[in-house]
Amino acid sequence: MTNKFSHINNKTGKANMVDVGDKPDSLRIAVATGLIKLSPETVKMIRDNSMKKGEVLSISEFAGIIAAKKTSELIPLCHQLNLTKVDVIAEIKDNGVEITATTKCIGQTGVEMEALTAVSVGLLTIYDMCKAVDKNMIIEEIKLVNKTKSPCK
């Protein structure tokens, strides 16, 4: 019986990295989002830029960009990608901060893990920066919103 899982070695049954070498290059884009719920007082401190560790929104955005670029170092079976664009936006909401990450590359495999990693690390950065003042933060709703693959021109 032939194994139908691309990440499983048919001879050993162990996980392995998929060979994407024969796939054509495509323009690949992925968008992910996530939310960290914060107390109203913490949201106000972020708005007022009065958090002791610094300006929360831009630092979380930078952390997300760095994380996207390091995804293959963090997730064992992810391919190393040549990202052409990473955009991370942290937006204050009434109940916390929402992060949206868009990743883009021309390559043989998708960029959704990079977008999800950017969101996750961006939210963790907010958690780290606010943990001294908010003991009830909740990170939730991290999800892939969209991914596309288009032929290269």
C-alpha positions as CSV (number, residue, x, y, z in Angstrom):
1,M,0.0,0.0,0.0
2,T,1.4,3.4,-1.0
3,N,1.5,6.1,1.7
4,K,-0.5,9.2,0.8
5,F,1.1,11.5,3.3
6,S,3.7,13.8,1.7
7,H,5.6,14.4,5.0
8,I,6.0,10.7,5.9
9,N,8.9,8.6,4.5
10,N,7.4,5.5,2.9
11,K,10.3,3.3,3.9
12,T,10.7,4.2,7.5
13,G,7.3,5.7,8.4
14,K,9.1,8.7,10.0
15,A,8.4,12.4,9.2
16,N,10.6,14.0,6.6
17,M,10.8,17.2,4.7
18,V,8.9,17.1,1.4
19,D,11.0,17.5,-1.8
20,V,9.5,20.5,-3.7
21,G,12.3,20.6,-6.2
22,D,10.2,19.6,-9.2
23,K,7.5,22.1,-8.5
24,P,7.4,25.3,-10.6
25,D,7.9,28.7,-9.0
26,S,4.7,30.5,-8.3
27,L,3.8,33.8,-6.7
28,R,2.6,32.9,-3.2
29,I,0.8,35.1,-0.7
30,A,-0.6,34.3,2.7
31,V,-2.5,36.4,5.2
32,A,-3.0,35.4,8.9
33,T,-4.5,37.2,11.9
34,G,-4.6,36.9,15.6
35,L,-5.9,38.7,18.7
36,I,-4.6,39.3,22.2
37,K,-7.4,40.3,24.6
38,L,-6.3,43.0,27.1
39,S,-7.9,44.9,30.0
40,P,-9.2,48.3,29.1
41,E,-6.4,49.8,31.3
42,T,-3.8,48.0,29.2
43,V,-5.4,49.1,25.9
44,K,-5.3,52.7,27.2
45,M,-1.6,52.4,28.2
46,I,-0.8,51.1,24.7
47,R,-2.7,54.0,23.1
48,D,-1.0,56.5,25.4
49,N,2.4,54.9,24.7
50,S,3.0,54.6,28.5
51,M,4.2,51.0,28.7
52,K,7.6,50.8,30.5
53,K,9.1,48.5,27.9
54,G,8.4,50.9,25.1
55,E,6.1,51.5,22.1
56,V,4.1,48.2,21.9
57,L,2.7,48.3,18.4
58,S,5.8,48.9,16.4
59,I,7.9,46.6,18.5
60,S,5.4,43.8,18.0
61,E,5.3,44.5,14.2
62,F,9.2,44.3,14.0
63,A,9.1,41.0,16.1
64,G,6.6,39.6,13.6
65,I,8.8,40.5,10.6
66,I,11.8,38.9,12.2
67,A,9.8,35.8,13.1
68,A,8.5,35.3,9.6
69,K,12.1,35.4,8.3
70,K,13.1,32.7,10.8
71,T,10.2,30.3,10.4
72,S,12.3,27.5,8.9
73,E,14.6,27.7,11.9
74,L,11.6,27.2,14.3
75,I,9.3,24.7,12.5
76,P,11.3,21.6,11.7
77,L,9.7,20.6,8.3
78,C,9.3,24.1,6.9
79,H,11.3,25.0,3.8
80,Q,13.7,28.0,3.9
81,L,12.0,30.6,1.7
82,N,13.2,33.7,-0.1
83,L,10.5,36.1,1.2
84,T,9.9,39.1,-1.0
85,K,7.6,40.9,1.4
86,V,6.5,40.6,5.0
87,D,3.9,43.1,6.2
88,V,2.8,43.0,9.9
89,I,0.2,45.4,11.2
90,A,-0.8,45.7,14.9
91,E,-4.1,47.5,15.4
92,I,-5.6,48.5,18.7
93,K,-9.2,47.3,19.2
94,D,-11.5,48.0,22.1
95,N,-10.7,44.7,23.7
96,G,-7.0,44.3,22.8
97,V,-4.7,44.3,19.8
98,E,-5.2,42.4,16.5
99,I,-2.2,41.6,14.4
100,T,-2.4,40.9,10.6
101,A,0.5,39.5,8.8
102,T,0.9,39.2,5.0
103,T,3.8,37.2,3.6
104,K,4.9,36.9,0.0
105,C,7.4,35.0,-2.1
106,I,8.1,33.5,-5.5
107,G,8.8,29.9,-4.8
108,Q,7.9,26.2,-4.8
109,T,6.0,26.1,-1.6
110,G,3.5,28.2,0.4
111,V,4.1,31.0,2.9
112,E,1.3,30.4,5.3
113,M,3.6,29.2,8.1
114,E,5.6,32.4,7.8
115,A,2.4,34.5,8.2
116,L,1.1,32.4,11.1
117,T,4.6,32.6,12.8
118,A,4.7,36.4,12.3
119,V,1.3,36.8,14.0
120,S,2.1,34.4,16.9
121,V,5.4,36.1,17.7
122,G,3.9,39.5,17.4
123,L,1.2,38.6,19.9
124,L,3.8,37.0,22.2
125,T,5.8,40.2,22.1
126,I,2.7,42.2,23.2
127,Y,2.2,39.7,26.0
128,D,5.8,40.1,27.1
129,M,5.6,43.9,27.0
130,C,2.3,44.1,29.0
131,K,2.7,41.2,31.5
132,A,3.7,43.5,34.3
133,V,0.4,45.4,34.2
134,D,-2.1,42.8,32.9
135,K,-2.3,39.3,34.4
136,N,-5.4,38.2,32.4
137,M,-4.2,38.5,28.8
138,I,-5.5,35.9,26.4
139,I,-4.0,35.2,23.0
140,E,-6.6,33.7,20.6
141,E,-8.0,33.4,17.2
142,I,-4.7,32.9,15.4
143,K,-5.7,31.8,12.0
144,L,-4.9,31.7,8.3
145,V,-7.3,34.1,6.5
146,N,-6.2,33.5,2.9
147,K,-3.5,32.0,0.8
148,T,-3.0,32.2,-2.9
149,K,-0.8,30.8,-5.6
150,S,-0.5,32.3,-9.0
151,P,1.8,31.4,-12.0
152,C,4.9,33.6,-12.4
153,K,4.7,35.9,-15.4
